[in-house]
């Protein structure tokens, strides 16, 4: 506090920012000892290095460097309270969101996925969210916030080891029991049915890692579980008139809805099904996927994009890997997409 007071007074006296005062601290006699001066200079050097990174690196690379070099995450880990753990999870989700944004920007011919672009996108998204009309929607909330509430259908997502239960709760038996009680709270919010889901791989701190099903799932008696096996090629299918996992083999699901107040009839999965549920094998890297097949577009076609909505192709230019399409989207506006990265669905 004393150092900050001296820096503030000097900044006011010289009509400069505190940052500029620190940059020239050796030229100003502020009665600050050499050790503190060194720490202040190291801070300004660190910020300058981030500025250089921001000019030639993408948003995720900059954000990850900031999280590591500032010691932010290490400092938050010292706080073992639920609030401290929530802060770490927030930082992790922020990094995941930035990585997702950078991947999406690869499609745009005039985008570089920079930190500036990310901040602009977040600002625009926030304004859009505030104007969303009041209508029926899914209630997304934390389990703590759901205490005392009930819903006909509840979806508990992210049931994976190190996520739920949290990796921060593995130190003692009491911490693990608290996570188990929290899972019980989530499960008993459902009046009719609860869906428990997990993934085979997940972005953690911006990197794709293998995931393992939560121990809490295995602790439930099979009598109360009805397994739902998604298709291998399932991805981003619309939920209307489909099961929550898209079109799947109905023989793996119950055929008749249970009466209210009774548990659903058990479906005893085969060993192969269980193995598939617990660890789906990754696709053979040598097998071509839809993303590897070049998109054949023509001007005038109608297309759909997960992020920008429906649109009309206005023109195609370039050849080979540099081929790009200019598309007028209903919600995303005019965009120029690189076809080798574009995640488009041709409507007509």
N, C-alpha and C positions, 0 to 999 in steps of 0.2 A: 504493500500500500504506500509506503514511504517513497519507493522508487517511482511508482506511478504518479504520485503527487508532484515530484520533481520534474518528470517528463511532461506532465500536463502544463505546469507553469512555464517551462521552457518553450513548449509548442505555442502557447498563447503569446509569449513575449516576442518570439521570432515570426509569428503569423505563419507557422508551418504545421504540418501534421505530426503527430507523435512518431509515426513511422520514419519521417524525414529526420526528426531529431535523433532517433536511434542510429540512423545511418551515419550521422555526423557526430556521434557522441564523444569521440576522442578529441574533437575540436572545441567542445563546450565543457566548461568546468562546472559540472553539476554535483560534485562531491559524491559520486557514485563509485564504489570500489571496483577494482579491475575485474574481479570474478564475476560480478553482476553485469559489468559492461560486456564481457565476453559472451555471457548467456544471451544478452540482448542482441548482440551482433549475429550470433548463431541463429537467432530467431528470424532476423531480417534476411539472412542468407537463405534460410529454408523457404521463406515466402517467395523470394526471388526465383528460387529453383522451381517452385510450383508454377510461377508465372511463365517461365520458359517452357515447362512441360505442357502447359495449357495451350501454348502456341503451336505445338507440333505433335501432341499426343491426343488420343481420343478421351472422351469424358470418363470412361471407366478407369483407364490407366492413371489419370490424374487423381480421381477420387480414391483409388486404392492406395496410391502413394501418400496422399494426405492422411488417410486412416492409419497407415503404418508409421510414417515418419514422425507424426505429431505425438505418437504414443496414446492417442485417443482411446483405442480399443483396450490397450493394456490398463489404462487408468480406470475404465469402466468395469473391467473384470475384477478390480479390487473391491467393488461394491457387490456383495453377495445378496443384497435384498431383492425382492421381486421387481422393484422399480429399476434397480441397476441392471438386472437381467433383461428387462423390457427395453432398456436403452440400447443394449448391445444388439438385441434382435432388430430394433429399428434401424440401426446402422447397417446391419447385414442386409435387410430388405431394401434399404436405399441403394446399396451397391448392386444388389440383384436387379433392381429396377433400372439403374444406369446401364448395366451390361445389356439388358433386354433392349433398351433404347438404342444403344450403339449398334446392336445386331440389326435392328429395324432400319437404321439410317443407311445401311449398306445398299439397300434397294434404291435409294434416291441418288440420281445422277449428280445433283448439285449439293449434296450434303457430305460432311466429313465426320459427323458424330462427335463434334467438339463439346467441351463443357458449356460454351456459350449457347450452342444449339439446344443442349439438354435443358438449360435454365429457361430458355424461351419456350420450349415445349411444355415444361411444367407450369409456367405462368399461364399459357393458353389453356391447358387442360384444367387448371383450377378455375379459370373464368367460366369455362364450359360447364363444369360440374355445378357451379353456383346457379346456373340457369336451367338445370334439369327440372322439368315439370314434376309435380307431385303425382305419383302413380304407383301401382302395385309393384313391389320389388322384393328381392331377397334381403333379409336383415342380416348384415354381416357384423359380427361382434366378437369380442373376446369372451372367454368362458367366465371370467370374473364378472363381466357386465351382464351375463345371461342368468346369473343366480336369481332365483325367485320367479323366473319367467318360464313359460312353456309354449311350445310350438307343435303343430301337427307333425311336421317333418323337420328333422334336424340333420345337417351334414357336418360331420366332424372330419376335417381334412388335415393332412400332414401328420398322420399317425405313424411316425417313423422314429426309430432310435436316435437319440441326440437332438430330436426336435420335440417329441412328445412321447416319453418323458424328455425333458430338456437335458442337454449335455451338462448344464450347470447344476443339475440336481442329483448328480451321481455320487457326490462326495460322501453322503451319509444316508443311513436307512430312513431317517425321519424326513429328509428332503424328498426321497423317492416316494415315500408314503403320501406326502403332500401332493405330488404330481398325480398319484393314483386317485386320491380323493377328488382332485380337480377333474380327472377323466370321468369319474362317477357323476359329478355334477353335470358335465356336458351330456353324458349319455341319458340321464334322467330328465333332460329338458324336453325329450321327444314324447308327445302324447300318443302317436300312432307308430312311427317308424323312425329309426336312426340309421343313417348311412355312414359307414366308416371307410375312409379312403386313405391310400398312401401311394407313393410313386416309387418306381424302380430307380430313378436317378433324379437329382434335384440340383439347382443352382444354390451353392452355399458360398457366400463371400465372393460371388461373381464367377465361381468355377463349378463345372458339372462334376458331381460326385455320385457314387452308388449309394442307394438308400436301403435300409433294412427295416422290415415291418416292426411296429412297436410291440413290445412285450405285452402291452395291455390288450391287444387283439387276441393273443394266444391264451390269455387268462380267462377269456369268455368261453363258457361251455358251448360246444358245437351245436347243442340243441337249440340255441337262440341265434345262430348265425345262418344266413342264407347267402352263399357265395355267388358273386357276380364276376364273370371272367370277361374282360374286354378283349376285343379283337386285336390281333397283333398290329394291324395296319390302321387302327383307330386313331384319328387325330382331328380335332376341331370340327366334329360333326355337329349340326344343329340339334338341339334337344327336343324340338317340337315333334310330337308323335313318335318319339323314340324313348328307349330306356335311357337312364342317365349316362350309360357308357356307350350310347349309340346302338346300332343294330347288332345284337349279339345272339348267341345260341340260346333260344328260350328254354331249351331243355335243362339248362343250368340254373334256371330261376324257378321260383314257385309258380304254379299255374293258376292257383286260386288265391285270392286275397284273404288273409286271415280275418276272423271276426274281431271286432274291437275288444281289446282287453285280453286277447290270447296271443301267445308268442307265435311267430311265423313257423310253419312246418320246416323241419330241418332238411337241408340238402347235404348229404354226405359226399364231399368232393373226392374224386379219385386222387391217387398219389400224384399223377401227372398234373391234374388241375391245381393241387396244392403247391406243387413245385413251380407251376406257372404263376400262381398268385404271389408266391413269396419271392421269386427271383426270375423275372422274365429274362431270357437270354438276349443280349443285344443283337441287332440285325447284323448279318454278315456284311462287312465293309465292302466286299466285292460285288454285292448285289445292288444293282442300280435302283435308286428311289425316284419318286416323282420329282423331287427337287433337282435331280441330276438331268432330267429330260428337258431340253430347251423348250421354252414356251413359244408356240407359233401364233403370233398375233397379227391382226390386220386392222387398218384404220376403219373405224365405224363399228367395231365389235363392242359389246357390253361385257364388262368384267366386274369382279367383286374382290375387294381386298379386306383382310381382317381388321386393319387399322383405319383405312380411309373410306370404307363402305363401297357402294356401287359406283361405277363410272363408265365413261365412254372413251374409247381409244381415238385420239385425234390424229396422231401421226406416229410413224415408226422411222427411226434413223439409225445409222451406224451399221456395222457388220460384226459377225462373230461375237467375241466376249464383250465388245463395246456396244452391242445393239441395245437401244433404249426406246421406250415408248412414252409419248406425252399423253397423259390421261386426265380428263376432267371428272373428278369425283364429286358426288353429291354433297358429302360432308367434309371431305379432305381438301376440296378445291383442286387447283391445277397442280399436277405433280409429274415429274419426269423420272421414270423408274428404269433402272438397269435390269434387263430381262433375265440375266443370269442369276440375280438375287431375288427378283420379284416373286412374291407369294400371291399369285393371282389365280382366280378361278374364272374361266370363260363362261359367260352366261348365254351369249348368242353371237 
